[in-house]
Amino acid sequence: MSVFIRQLDTSDPDFNAKLMHVLAFEASEDEAIDRAAAAILADVRTRGDAAVLDCTNRFDRLAAASVAALEIPRAELQAALDGLPPARRAALQQAADRVRAYHERQKKECGSDGFTFVEADGTVLGQKVTPLDKVGIYVPGGKAAYPSSVLMNAIPARVAGVQEIIMVVPTPDGVKNPLVLAAAQIAGVDRVFTIGGAQAVGALAHGTATIPQVDKIVGPGNAYVAAAKRRVFGLVGIDMIAGPSEILVLADGSTDPDWVAMDLFSQAEHDELAQSILVCPDAAYLERVRASVDRLIGDMPRQDVIRTSLTNRGAMVKVRDMDEACDIANLIAAEHLEISATEPNRWADKIRHAGAMFLGRYSSESLGDYCAGPNHVLPTSRTARFSSPLGVYDFQKRSSIIHVSEAGAQSLGKVAAELAYGEGLQAHARSAELRLK
């Protein structure tokens, strides 16, 4: 059975309206979910461990006697790592090494210690960069397990110098994924608790007798997790409110259509709300990719999810040329952007908005998900217009340095006093004036 994917053409007079309809998505604002998350957060804030235990036992179908019993000892993490098949352990280690090497370079390029400079009058100005003390990492554990998410969240935090990394991962029915535990061991996670949902976010944000309060919570989750993260923002930092995964492929028609079809599948298989869009100036090539989709989908174990995703949120867009394709890409601001063309760098120079760019026909998005090195935690739902991938900088903070000399106080004090009087803040003005000779 063929797969329905809507066809768009930029020459159509109502193209923009149709495209925006395809792109339209808002993270769930369902009032019932928001109310449920708020109630759980309030319960955790009030009752601490008892509330976390009640919610975890109920939602994950467990019978734990205490929250302490939900913490996985380091020995179990090491045992999980030691128990992996050799090839899988080697792959996990290689992925971790590449992610760590990339983020070590990122830290160096960002300037790990900050900077200072001295003005002519001796005043010293600058910036000091320091890591966060404690970070909480949420790792999904319901429908699927994501060891790659452990690496991508924990390693840059460790590279940044975070003192303690607390990981939470739900284990419905008590089933633990060895690869997730092994990834935590390789990435240097300090403590792991088998809790999830809004109660895990609440525990990390408020702290309990057993679970430390953190400074920032990162990592994706379901609608309840997203609602809870939104509500605790301000009490703690968060990385982002992530929407469904998405991929945009700009193709010039030179890549094997089977490769492109599978790249579209790679995001569509995440869930029914994921989005896969192909943009190309060659109408015949679009039809070849469509034929590949119909031929290949039967071999996909998650073909029902892929069909729903492509039908409801997918699109194939015919454009006039690759320049217009780049314009469309900047409008969409996709999480993952593949430029599958013979001159990928030429077109990449025209891209302003994308979470990550995969250049050339051999750069499949899946490599970025697992082992290329750059972070796979990326802005979704067009937020690449103003957001960046998760990185070392998300686990650091910056303090301004102001060391005013006696001479500097004479000139700066007069300026500050004048402006303070203008704002009606006399104490501000007098504070500056008292230091004038």
C-alpha positions in Angstrom: 0.0 0.0 0.0 1.4 3.4 -1.0 2.2 6.1 1.5 0.4 9.4 1.2 2.7 12.4 1.5 1.4 15.8 0.6 3.0 17.5 -2.4 3.7 21.2 -2.3 4.9 23.5 -5.0 6.3 27.0 -4.4 4.7 28.2 -7.6 1.3 27.6 -6.1 -0.3 31.0 -5.1 -1.3 29.6 -1.6 2.1 27.8 -1.0 3.0 29.8 2.1 -0.3 29.1 3.8 0.0 25.4 3.0 3.6 25.2 4.3 2.8 27.0 7.5 -0.1 24.6 8.0 2.3 21.6 7.7 4.7 23.2 10.1 2.1 24.2 12.7 2.8 22.5 15.9 2.7 23.6 19.5 4.0 21.6 22.4 1.0 20.1 24.2 -0.8 22.7 26.3 -3.5 20.2 27.3 -5.0 21.6 30.4 -5.5 18.2 32.0 -1.8 17.4 31.5 -0.7 20.8 32.9 -3.0 20.4 35.9 -1.8 16.9 36.6 1.9 18.0 36.4 1.2 20.9 38.7 -0.5 18.7 41.3 2.5 16.3 41.2 5.0 19.1 41.6 3.1 20.6 44.5 2.9 17.1 46.1 6.7 16.6 45.7 7.4 20.1 47.0 5.3 19.4 50.1 5.9 15.7 50.8 9.3 15.1 49.1 10.4 11.5 49.0 6.9 10.2 50.0 5.3 11.8 47.0 8.1 10.7 44.6 7.7 7.1 45.9 3.9 7.1 45.6 4.0 8.5 42.0 6.8 6.2 40.9 5.2 3.0 42.3 1.8 4.0 40.7 3.0 5.1 37.3 5.8 2.6 36.7 4.0 -0.3 38.4 6.7 -0.8 41.0 6.7 -1.8 44.7 9.7 0.1 46.0 9.9 0.5 49.8 11.8 3.8 49.6 13.3 6.3 47.2 16.7 5.2 48.3 15.8 1.8 46.9 15.3 3.4 43.5 18.9 4.6 43.3 21.1 2.3 41.1 24.5 1.7 42.7 27.7 2.4 40.7 28.6 -1.3 40.9 25.4 -2.1 38.9 26.4 0.5 36.3 29.8 -1.1 35.9 28.3 -4.5 35.7 26.0 -3.4 32.9 29.0 -2.0 31.0 31.0 -5.2 31.6 28.0 -7.3 30.5 27.6 -5.7 27.1 28.6 -7.8 24.0 32.1 -6.7 23.0 31.0 -5.1 19.7 28.3 -3.0 21.4 30.6 -2.0 24.2 33.2 -0.9 21.7 30.6 1.1 19.7 29.3 2.8 22.9 32.9 3.7 23.9 33.8 5.1 20.5 30.6 7.2 20.4 31.4 8.5 23.9 35.0 9.3 22.9 33.9 11.2 19.9 31.3 13.2 21.8 33.8 14.0 24.5 36.5 15.1 22.0 34.0 17.4 20.2 32.9 19.0 23.5 36.5 19.4 24.8 37.3 21.3 21.7 34.1 23.4 22.1 35.1 24.2 25.7 38.5 25.4 24.5 37.1 27.4 21.6 34.6 29.1 24.0 37.3 30.1 26.4 37.0 28.0 29.5 38.3 30.6 32.0 36.8 33.8 30.7 38.9 37.0 30.0 40.0 40.3 31.6 41.4 43.5 30.2 42.9 46.6 31.9 41.8 50.1 30.9 44.2 53.1 30.9 43.2 54.3 34.4 43.8 50.8 35.9 40.2 49.6 36.0 40.0 45.9 35.3 36.9 44.5 33.4 36.2 41.0 32.3 34.3 37.9 32.6 34.7 34.7 34.7 33.3 31.4 33.5 32.4 28.8 36.1 30.5 25.5 35.8 27.2 24.7 37.4 27.4 22.7 40.7 24.7 20.1 40.1 22.8 19.1 37.0 19.9 16.7 36.6 19.6 14.7 33.4 16.2 13.2 32.4 16.5 10.1 30.2 13.3 8.7 28.6 12.6 5.1 29.5 9.0 4.3 28.5 8.4 3.2 24.9 12.1 3.1 24.1 15.5 3.5 25.8 18.0 6.1 24.7 21.7 5.5 25.7 22.7 8.1 23.2 20.7 10.6 25.1 22.8 9.8 28.2 26.0 10.5 26.3 24.8 13.7 24.7 23.6 15.2 28.0 26.1 13.9 30.5 29.4 14.3 28.6 29.2 18.0 27.9 28.2 18.6 31.5 31.2 16.7 32.7 33.5 18.5 30.2 32.1 21.8 31.4 33.2 20.9 35.0 29.9 20.2 36.6 30.6 18.8 40.1 27.7 16.4 40.3 25.4 14.8 37.6 22.2 13.2 38.8 20.4 11.1 36.2 16.7 10.0 36.4 15.3 7.4 34.2 11.9 5.7 34.5 11.9 1.9 34.6 8.3 0.7 34.0 7.6 -2.7 35.6 11.2 -2.5 37.0 12.8 -3.2 33.6 16.3 -1.6 33.4 18.1 -1.2 30.1 21.7 -2.3 30.4 22.9 -0.1 27.6 21.5 3.0 29.3 23.2 2.0 32.6 26.5 1.3 30.7 26.2 4.7 29.0 25.8 6.4 32.4 29.0 4.7 33.6 31.0 5.7 30.5 29.7 9.3 30.6 30.6 9.8 34.3 27.1 10.1 35.8 27.4 10.3 39.6 24.0 9.0 40.7 21.1 7.3 39.0 17.5 7.1 40.2 14.9 5.0 38.6 12.1 7.6 38.6 10.5 9.5 35.8 7.6 11.8 34.9 6.7 15.0 36.5 7.7 13.6 39.9 11.3 13.2 38.8 11.4 16.8 37.5 9.9 18.0 40.8 12.4 16.0 42.9 15.3 17.5 40.9 13.9 21.0 41.1 13.0 21.1 44.8 15.2 18.4 46.2 14.0 15.7 48.7 15.6 13.9 51.6 17.1 11.5 49.2 17.4 13.3 45.8 19.6 16.4 45.7 18.3 19.7 44.3 20.0 20.6 41.1 20.7 23.9 39.3 19.5 22.8 35.9 17.5 20.0 34.3 18.2 18.8 30.8 16.9 16.0 28.6 13.7 15.2 26.7 10.5 13.5 28.1 6.8 13.1 27.5 4.1 15.8 27.7 4.1 15.6 31.5 7.8 16.0 31.7 7.6 19.0 29.4 4.8 20.6 31.4 6.7 20.1 34.6 10.0 21.5 33.2 8.0 24.6 32.0 6.6 25.1 35.5 9.9 24.7 37.4 11.8 27.0 35.1 13.0 29.9 37.2 13.5 27.8 40.2 16.1 25.9 38.2 17.4 26.2 34.6 16.2 24.0 31.8 17.6 23.3 28.4 14.5 23.6 26.3 11.0 22.4 25.8 11.5 19.9 23.0 8.9 19.1 20.4 8.7 16.1 18.1 11.8 15.2 16.1 12.1 16.7 12.6 14.3 16.4 9.5 14.4 18.6 6.4 16.3 17.3 3.3 17.5 19.7 0.6 18.3 17.5 -2.4 19.6 18.5 -5.8 18.6 15.1 -7.2 22.1 13.5 -7.2 21.7 11.2 -4.2 20.3 7.7 -4.4 16.6 8.1 -3.7 16.6 5.1 -1.5 19.1 6.9 0.8 16.8 9.9 1.0 13.7 7.9 1.6 15.4 6.1 4.5 16.6 9.4 6.0 13.0 10.6 6.0 12.0 7.3 7.7 14.7 7.8 10.3 12.8 10.7 11.9 9.3 9.5 11.1 9.8 6.4 13.1 10.3 8.3 16.3 6.6 8.9 16.8 3.5 9.9 14.9 4.1 13.6 15.4 7.6 13.6 14.0 8.1 15.6 10.8 10.0 14.7 7.6 10.2 17.1 4.7 12.0 16.8 1.3 12.7 19.9 -0.8 14.0 19.6 -4.3 13.8 21.5 -7.7 13.6 18.2 -9.6 10.0 17.0 -9.9 11.1 13.6 -11.4 13.4 13.1 -8.5 10.7 13.7 -6.0 8.7 11.0 -7.7 11.6 8.6 -7.5 11.9 9.2 -3.8 8.2 8.7 -3.4 8.5 5.3 -5.2 11.4 4.4 -2.8 9.2 5.2 0.1 6.5 2.9 -1.1 8.9 0.1 -1.9 11.0 0.3 1.4 8.3 0.9 4.0 7.2 -2.7 4.1 10.5 -3.7 5.7 10.3 -1.2 8.5 9.3 -2.7 11.9 7.7 0.7 12.9 6.0 1.2 9.5 2.7 2.1 11.1 4.3 5.0 13.0 6.2 6.0 9.9 3.0 6.0 7.7 1.1 8.1 10.2 4.0 10.6 10.6 4.5 11.0 6.8 0.8 11.3 6.1 0.0 13.8 8.8 3.1 15.9 9.0 5.4 15.0 6.0 5.7 16.9 2.7 7.6 16.9 -0.6 8.2 20.4 -1.8 9.0 21.3 -5.4 11.0 24.5 -5.6 12.3 26.5 -8.6 16.0 26.0 -7.7 18.3 25.3 -4.9 18.5 29.0 -3.9 14.8 28.9 -3.2 15.3 25.6 -1.4 17.6 27.5 1.0 15.1 30.2 1.5 12.5 27.5 2.5 15.1 26.0 4.8 15.6 29.3 6.6 11.9 29.7 7.0 11.4 26.2 8.4 14.5 26.4 10.7 14.6 22.6 11.1 16.1 20.6 13.9 18.1 18.4 11.4 18.9 19.8 8.0 20.5 17.5 5.4 22.0 19.1 2.3 22.2 16.1 0.0 23.9 17.7 -3.0 27.1 17.7 -5.0 28.1 21.1 -3.7 26.8 21.1 -0.1 29.0 23.8 1.2 27.8 26.2 -1.5 24.3 25.9 -0.2 25.3 25.7 3.5 26.7 29.2 3.2 23.1 30.4 2.6 21.6 28.7 5.7 21.1 30.9 8.7 18.7 28.7 10.8 19.2 25.0 11.5 19.8 23.0 14.6 22.4 20.9 12.9 23.5 20.7 9.2 24.5 17.4 7.6 26.5 18.2 4.5 26.8 15.8 1.5 25.2 12.6 0.6 27.2 10.5 3.0 26.2 12.6 6.1 23.1 10.8 7.2 21.3 12.3 10.2 21.5 9.1 12.1 25.3 9.5 12.4 24.7 12.7 14.3 22.2 11.0 16.6 24.8 8.5 17.8 28.5 9.0 17.2 29.6 11.9 14.9 30.5 14.0 18.0 28.3 17.2 17.9 25.4 17.1 20.3 22.1 15.6 19.1 20.0 17.7 21.6 18.8 20.3 19.1 16.1 23.0 18.9 12.8 21.8 17.4 9.6 23.4 16.2 11.4 26.3 14.4 13.2 27.4 17.6 16.5 27.1 15.7 15.7 30.7 14.7 16.9 31.7 18.2 18.2 28.6 19.9 21.4 26.4 19.7 22.3 22.8 20.2 23.0 21.7 23.7 26.7 22.2 24.5 29.4 22.9 27.1 28.1 26.5 27.3 24.7 25.3 28.7 26.5 23.9 31.8 28.5 27.1 32.5 27.6 30.5 33.7 29.4 33.8 33.4 30.1 36.3 36.1 31.1 39.9 35.1 34.3 41.2 36.7 34.4 44.9 37.6 37.5 46.1 39.5 37.4 49.9 39.4 40.6 51.8 40.2 40.6 55.0 42.2 41.1 57.0 39.1 38.4 55.1 37.3 35.9 55.9 40.1 36.4 59.6 39.5 35.1 59.5 35.9 32.6 56.7 36.2 31.2 58.0 39.5 30.2 61.3 37.9 28.5 59.5 35.0 26.7 57.1 37.3 25.5 59.8 39.7 24.1 61.9 36.9 22.1 59.0 35.5 21.0 57.9 39.0 19.7 61.3 39.8 17.9 61.3 36.5 16.1 58.0 37.5 15.3 59.4 40.9 17.5 57.0 42.8 19.4 59.2 45.2 21.1 56.4 47.1 22.6 55.1 43.9 24.0 58.5 43.1 25.4 59.2 46.6 27.0 55.7 46.6 29.0 56.7 43.5 29.6 60.3 44.7 31.1 59.3 48.1 34.1 57.8 46.2 34.8 61.0 44.4 37.7 63.1 45.6 
